[in-house]
Amino acid sequence: MTAPQPLIAGNWKMNGTSASLDEARAIAAGVGECPARVAICPPAILTHRMSQALAGSRVLVGGQDAHWDDAGAFTGDISAEMLADAGAKLVILGHSERRTGYRETDDIVASKVKAALRARLEPIVCVGETLEERKAGRALDVVTGQVRGSLPAELSGQTFSVAYEPVWAIGTGLTPTTPEIEEVHRAIRGALVEQFGEAGRAVPILYGGSVKPGNAAEILHADEVGGALVGGASLKADDFLGIVRAL
């Protein structure tokens, strides 16, 4: 089976206004013929405008989260169907900031994945351990447990990716060593194959957590790393393109 096509996705988090669309256009203009798929996940309010601004380019637009229901009395929430209607093609689910700050469980994440599939959005499902869990030697158990609990059977035959984000590395400037990243990615691959059979070998496993132009090449060429989920460095075209070109 051939290796999965890499995916490099930028998560803008709660950053960006209409003026930021110029950065997105600059990213689209600079992507060129890189071997990876490239996506930007802006705040929900920018989804439609960004999808229009990037129409015809190689850059996909994604959402940062979606509710598990298709519609209802959920003030302030966004459904997967709404994101798709606004032009999104992918959606990040189970990000550590959602798991820790909003107490999202594996079951909740799995329900959101099902909603994304109903809306024909490609899920990027995030997993990762805290610093306390890593120090306790539980990183592999925690991460593979999240894979098993967050990926419903409905994903069989669908296009999706898993993003490994060590919670302690997000926004801190800290990064695991390459052997540490490879160890976790191999464990994730094993869990994917266990759950989805040989099809699990075709799922890209992204790394996320303080990815920058200066460390991107080493990370992206590590064993079982199939791309990156980029935070702050995706807000500026020069930085994000430096990561894309590191492939």
Buried (B, 14 or more C-beta within 10 A) or exposed (E): EEEBEBBBBBBBBEBBEEEBBEBBBBBBEBBEEBEBBBBBBBBBEBBBBBBEBBEEBBBBBBBBBBBBBEEEEEEEBBBBBBBBEBBBBBBBBBBBBBBEEEEBEBEBBBBBBBBBBBBEBBBBBBBBBBBEBBEEEBBBEBBBBBBBBBBBEEBEEBBBBBBBBBBBBBEEEEBBEBEBBBBBBBBBBBBBBEBBEEBBBBBBBBBBBBBBBEBBBBBBEBEBBBBBBBBBBBBBBEBBBBBBBBB
